[in-house]
Amino acid sequence: MFTLSYAMAIYFIFNNIVLTFIGKNIEYLVFFMISLMWILFWGSTNNADSSNYLLLYENVSETGMGWINSEVGFVGLIRIAVFFGLEYSQFLMVISFISLSLIYITVQRYTQKLKYVWSLYFIYPFLLDVVQVRHFIAMSIMVYSINFLLKGKNVRYTIGILIAFSIQFATVMFLPFIFIYKMKIKNIWIITIASIILGIFLVKSNYILYLIGFIVSIDKINMYFENKASFGFLLQWIIQIMFMLPIYIIYVKVQSERFVELVYKLNIYLLMMFPIYMINLNSSRIFRMILILNYIVYAIGFLKLNGKIRYALFIYVMFLVVGEFGLDILFSTSDIVLYPIFQKNIILN
């Protein structure tokens, strides 16, 4: 069923993309689109994970405790919400506003093409973030914490990642980056390639489960890694490299941008995730966390580059992002992600 929320989303995305392409600035459309995203987030009541989050919220409200495997930071946020007498939907309203604000502050700090970045994010992976609330909160904190690295405030970055880790444990993957981001590109490549080779050995021998066990509980490990991927990890490898390709091109062409260099290094670093994909493709969510940063770099490239390469990258990125939307949402999880978010929103429907 085609609802008003579908029409609004298509209108804002289409107009913002077209306006970016032709170079027109109508910035109020961005704020309307972000407002729609905010309403879609906290008004979503019947998506794939909403019942689980609601049960957890009710349990914390009644007992003050989460489940055995619940992240302490997320339970802490719920306790604060309960203290102020908020219902679950009100909790989502507040926390999504804060998270979207953290992302907005970061985006507007590095590019003027806000409408381009937010449109790409709306297409993919925002709808998945609506379902995966903890992932979304942790992602927004990680994205904002990147600002501290560019200012040389490593302690604040560490604190930010640890807070995100307390909400979504997979965010710990960004903690070692503090020791890498100042290295030369060549050295990061060497470390990454060596880590991939070592990681594949550890995965094949199952030693990696014991190593991760020093960081998180064995129950949490089993929950995420109980089903090994067959060959689906190959597709995720290709997708990650395809998203990284424009970053590399923009880095080569626009080397004076520190933010571009930082995000390029982060993309290289996350290639270390390749062996983890062989265990379980759910770990690809970690790479999904940096897509908003990649989109900022794409926007910088669109402003800085000239000639055919500028529009070639624009078209390539659009096909890539829309393709991921089709692959990861439209043709695989539309019944539990796309349709519930747009058709069962407590505000728009």
C-alpha positions as CSV (number, residue, x, y, z in Angstrom):
1,M,0.0,0.0,0.0
2,F,1.4,3.4,-1.1
3,T,1.1,5.7,1.9
4,L,1.9,9.4,2.5
5,S,5.2,8.5,4.2
6,Y,6.4,6.8,1.0
7,A,5.5,9.8,-1.0
8,M,7.2,12.2,1.3
9,A,10.4,10.1,1.4
10,I,10.6,9.8,-2.4
11,Y,9.9,13.5,-2.8
12,F,12.6,14.6,-0.4
13,I,15.2,12.2,-1.6
14,F,14.6,12.8,-5.3
15,N,14.6,16.6,-5.0
16,N,17.7,16.7,-2.8
17,I,19.6,14.4,-5.2
18,V,18.5,16.4,-8.3
19,L,19.3,19.8,-6.6
20,T,22.8,18.5,-5.7
21,F,23.4,17.4,-9.3
22,I,22.4,20.7,-10.8
23,G,24.1,22.7,-8.0
24,K,21.0,24.4,-6.5
25,N,20.8,25.1,-2.8
26,I,17.4,24.8,-1.1
27,E,18.5,23.9,2.3
28,Y,15.1,23.8,4.1
29,L,14.4,20.6,2.2
30,V,17.2,18.9,4.2
31,F,15.5,19.9,7.5
32,F,12.1,18.6,6.4
33,M,13.7,15.3,5.3
34,I,15.6,14.9,8.6
35,S,12.3,15.7,10.4
36,L,10.6,12.9,8.4
37,M,13.5,10.5,9.3
38,W,13.1,11.4,13.0
39,I,9.3,10.7,12.9
40,L,9.9,7.4,11.0
41,F,12.4,6.4,13.6
42,W,10.4,6.9,16.8
43,G,7.1,6.3,15.3
44,S,8.1,2.8,14.1
45,T,6.2,0.3,16.3
46,N,6.0,-3.0,14.4
47,N,9.4,-3.6,12.7
48,A,11.6,-6.7,13.0
49,D,13.1,-5.8,16.4
50,S,10.6,-3.5,18.0
51,S,8.9,-6.2,20.1
52,N,12.3,-7.3,21.6
53,Y,13.2,-3.7,22.5
54,L,9.8,-3.1,24.0
55,L,10.0,-6.2,26.1
56,L,13.5,-5.1,27.3
57,Y,12.2,-1.6,28.1
58,E,9.3,-3.1,30.1
59,N,11.6,-5.4,32.0
60,V,13.9,-2.6,32.9
61,S,10.9,-0.5,34.0
62,E,9.6,-3.3,36.3
63,T,12.9,-4.8,37.6
64,G,15.5,-2.2,36.9
65,M,17.5,-4.9,35.2
66,G,18.1,-5.9,31.5
67,W,18.6,-9.3,30.1
68,I,21.8,-11.3,30.8
69,N,23.4,-10.2,27.5
70,S,22.1,-6.7,27.5
71,E,24.7,-3.9,27.1
72,V,25.0,-2.0,30.3
73,G,25.1,1.4,28.5
74,F,21.8,0.8,26.7
75,V,20.1,-0.5,29.9
76,G,21.4,2.7,31.6
77,L,19.7,4.9,29.0
78,I,16.5,3.0,29.5
79,R,16.8,3.5,33.3
80,I,17.2,7.3,32.8
81,A,14.1,7.3,30.5
82,V,12.1,5.3,33.1
83,F,13.2,7.7,35.8
84,F,11.7,10.6,33.8
85,G,8.5,8.6,33.3
86,L,8.9,8.1,29.5
87,E,7.1,5.5,27.5
88,Y,9.1,3.5,25.0
89,S,8.0,5.6,22.0
90,Q,9.0,8.7,24.0
91,F,12.3,7.2,24.7
92,L,12.9,6.6,21.0
93,M,11.8,10.2,20.3
94,V,14.4,11.6,22.6
95,I,17.3,9.3,21.8
96,S,16.8,9.5,18.1
97,F,16.7,13.3,18.2
98,I,20.0,13.3,20.1
99,S,21.6,10.7,17.7
100,L,20.4,12.5,14.6
101,S,21.8,15.8,16.1
102,L,25.2,14.2,16.6
103,I,25.3,13.0,13.0
104,Y,24.1,16.4,11.7
105,I,26.8,18.3,13.6
106,T,29.5,16.1,12.1
107,V,28.1,16.3,8.5
108,Q,27.7,20.1,8.5
109,R,31.2,20.5,9.9
110,Y,32.9,18.9,6.8
111,T,30.6,19.6,3.8
112,Q,28.1,22.1,2.5
113,K,26.3,19.4,0.6
114,L,24.0,18.3,3.5
115,K,21.2,17.3,1.2
116,Y,23.4,14.9,-0.7
117,V,24.8,13.2,2.4
118,W,21.4,12.9,4.1
119,S,19.7,11.6,1.0
120,L,22.3,8.9,0.5
121,Y,21.9,7.9,4.2
122,F,18.1,7.9,3.9
123,I,18.4,5.5,1.0
124,Y,20.8,3.2,2.8
125,P,21.2,2.3,5.6
126,F,18.9,4.5,7.6
127,L,15.9,2.1,7.5
128,L,18.1,-0.7,8.9
129,D,19.2,1.7,11.7
130,V,15.5,2.3,12.6
131,V,15.2,-1.4,13.3
132,Q,18.6,-1.8,15.0
133,V,18.2,0.9,17.7
134,R,21.4,0.1,19.7
135,H,23.4,0.1,16.5
136,F,22.0,3.5,15.5
137,I,22.8,5.1,18.8
138,A,26.4,3.6,18.9
139,M,27.0,4.6,15.3
140,S,26.0,8.3,16.0
141,I,28.4,8.4,19.0
142,M,31.2,6.9,16.9
143,V,30.6,9.3,14.0
144,Y,30.7,12.3,16.4
145,S,33.8,10.9,18.1
146,I,35.7,11.0,14.8
147,N,35.8,14.8,15.3
148,F,38.1,14.4,18.3
149,L,40.7,12.5,16.2
150,L,41.0,15.4,13.8
151,K,41.6,17.7,16.8
152,G,44.1,15.4,18.3
153,K,41.9,14.7,21.4
154,N,42.6,11.0,21.7
155,V,41.2,10.7,25.2
156,R,37.8,12.1,24.2
157,Y,37.7,9.8,21.2
158,T,38.5,6.8,23.5
159,I,35.7,7.9,25.9
160,G,33.3,8.2,23.0
161,I,34.0,4.8,21.6
162,L,33.8,3.2,25.1
163,I,30.4,4.8,25.6
164,A,29.3,3.5,22.2
165,F,30.8,0.1,23.1
166,S,28.6,0.0,26.2
167,I,25.6,0.3,24.0
168,Q,26.7,-1.9,21.1
169,F,29.7,-4.1,21.8
170,A,30.8,-4.4,18.1
171,T,31.8,-0.7,18.3
172,V,35.0,-1.8,20.1
173,M,36.4,-2.5,16.7
174,F,37.0,1.3,16.4
175,L,39.1,1.5,19.5
176,P,42.4,0.3,18.1
177,F,42.1,2.9,15.3
178,I,43.4,5.4,17.7
179,F,46.8,3.8,17.3
180,I,46.6,3.6,13.5
181,Y,45.1,6.9,12.2
182,K,48.4,8.8,12.4
183,M,50.4,6.1,10.5
184,K,51.4,6.4,6.9
185,I,49.0,4.9,4.4
186,K,51.6,2.4,3.3
187,N,52.1,1.1,6.8
188,I,48.3,0.8,7.4
189,W,48.1,-1.3,4.3
190,I,50.9,-3.6,5.5
191,I,49.2,-4.1,8.9
192,T,45.8,-4.6,7.3
193,I,47.0,-7.3,4.8
194,A,49.0,-9.1,7.5
195,S,45.9,-9.0,9.8
196,I,43.7,-10.4,7.0
197,I,46.1,-13.3,6.5
198,L,46.4,-14.0,10.2
199,G,42.6,-13.6,10.6
200,I,41.8,-16.1,8.0
201,F,44.1,-18.6,9.7
202,L,42.5,-17.9,13.1
203,V,39.0,-18.3,11.6
204,K,39.8,-21.6,10.0
205,S,41.3,-22.9,13.2
206,N,38.5,-21.3,15.4
207,Y,41.1,-19.6,17.6
208,I,39.5,-16.3,17.0
209,L,36.5,-17.2,19.2
210,Y,38.9,-17.6,22.2
211,L,40.6,-14.3,21.5
212,I,37.3,-12.4,21.3
213,G,36.3,-14.1,24.5
214,F,38.8,-11.9,26.4
215,I,36.7,-8.9,25.4
216,V,33.1,-10.0,25.7
217,S,31.2,-12.9,27.3
218,I,31.1,-16.3,25.6
219,D,27.3,-16.1,25.5
220,K,27.5,-12.9,23.4
221,I,30.0,-14.5,21.1
222,N,27.8,-17.5,20.5
223,M,24.9,-15.3,19.8
224,Y,26.7,-13.5,17.0
225,F,28.9,-16.4,15.7
226,E,26.8,-19.5,16.0
227,N,26.2,-19.8,12.2
228,K,29.3,-19.5,10.0
229,A,28.8,-18.0,6.5
230,S,29.2,-20.2,3.5
231,F,30.2,-17.9,0.6
232,G,28.1,-14.9,1.3
233,F,31.1,-13.2,2.8
234,L,32.6,-12.8,-0.7
235,L,29.7,-10.5,-1.7
236,Q,30.3,-8.4,1.4
237,W,34.0,-8.1,0.5
238,I,33.1,-6.9,-2.9
239,I,30.5,-4.4,-1.6
240,Q,33.0,-3.0,0.9
241,I,35.7,-2.5,-1.7
242,M,33.1,-0.9,-4.0
243,F,32.2,1.7,-1.3
244,M,35.9,2.3,-0.7
245,L,36.8,2.9,-4.3
246,P,35.4,6.5,-4.5
247,I,37.2,7.3,-1.2
248,Y,40.5,6.3,-2.8
249,I,39.9,8.3,-5.9
250,I,38.9,11.4,-3.9
251,Y,41.9,11.0,-1.6
252,V,44.3,10.8,-4.6
253,K,42.7,13.9,-6.2
254,V,42.1,15.9,-3.0
255,Q,45.0,15.2,-0.7
256,S,44.8,18.4,1.2
257,E,41.6,17.4,3.1
258,R,42.5,15.8,6.5
259,F,39.0,14.4,6.9
260,V,39.3,12.6,3.5
261,E,42.6,11.1,4.5
262,L,41.2,10.0,7.9
263,V,38.2,8.3,6.4
264,Y,40.4,6.6,3.8
265,K,42.6,5.2,6.5
266,L,39.4,4.1,8.4
267,N,38.2,2.2,5.3
268,I,41.6,0.5,4.9
269,Y,41.6,-0.4,8.6
270,L,38.1,-2.0,8.4
271,L,39.3,-4.3,5.6
272,M,40.6,-6.3,8.6
273,M,36.9,-7.3,9.1
274,F,37.1,-9.6,6.1
275,P,38.0,-12.8,8.1
276,I,35.2,-12.0,10.5
277,Y,32.6,-12.0,7.7
278,M,33.6,-15.7,7.2
279,I,32.2,-16.4,10.6
280,N,29.0,-14.4,10.5
281,L,27.8,-11.6,8.1
282,N,26.1,-9.8,10.9
283,S,29.5,-8.3,11.6
284,S,29.2,-6.3,8.4
285,R,27.2,-3.9,10.6
286,I,30.5,-2.5,11.7
287,F,31.4,-1.3,8.2
288,R,27.8,0.1,7.9
289,M,28.6,2.4,10.8
290,I,31.1,4.4,8.7
291,L,28.9,4.8,5.6
292,I,27.8,8.3,6.8
293,L,31.5,9.3,6.9
294,N,32.0,7.8,3.4
295,Y,29.0,9.9,2.2
296,I,30.6,13.0,3.6
297,V,33.8,12.3,1.6
298,Y,31.6,11.6,-1.5
299,A,30.1,15.1,-1.0
300,I,33.6,16.7,-0.6
301,G,34.6,15.0,-3.8
302,F,31.6,16.3,-5.7
303,L,32.6,19.8,-4.7
304,K,36.3,19.5,-5.2
305,L,36.5,17.4,-8.4
306,N,35.9,18.8,-11.9
307,G,34.9,17.5,-15.3
308,K,33.7,14.0,-16.2
309,I,35.2,12.3,-13.1
310,R,32.9,14.4,-10.9
311,Y,29.7,13.2,-12.6
312,A,31.0,9.7,-13.1
313,L,31.6,9.4,-9.4
314,F,28.1,10.9,-8.7
315,I,26.4,8.3,-10.9
316,Y,28.6,5.5,-9.6
317,V,27.7,6.3,-6.0
318,M,24.0,6.6,-6.7
319,F,23.9,3.2,-8.4
320,L,26.0,1.7,-5.5
321,V,23.8,3.1,-2.7
322,V,20.5,2.3,-4.5
323,G,21.8,-1.2,-5.3
324,E,22.6,-1.8,-1.6
325,F,19.1,-0.6,-0.7
326,G,17.6,-3.1,-3.2
327,L,19.9,-6.0,-2.1
328,D,19.8,-5.5,1.7
329,I,16.3,-4.1,2.2
330,L,13.9,-4.1,-0.7
331,F,14.5,-7.7,-1.9
332,S,15.4,-9.3,1.3
333,T,13.9,-7.7,4.4
334,S,11.1,-5.5,3.0
335,D,8.4,-7.3,4.9
336,I,10.1,-6.8,8.3
337,V,11.9,-3.5,7.7
338,L,10.5,-1.4,4.8
339,Y,6.8,-2.0,5.0
340,P,6.4,-1.8,8.8
341,I,8.4,1.5,9.0
342,F,6.4,3.3,6.3
343,Q,3.0,1.6,6.7
344,K,2.7,1.2,10.5
345,N,4.0,4.5,11.8
346,I,2.0,5.7,14.8
347,I,2.3,9.3,13.6
348,L,2.1,9.2,9.8
349,N,-0.4,6.3,9.5
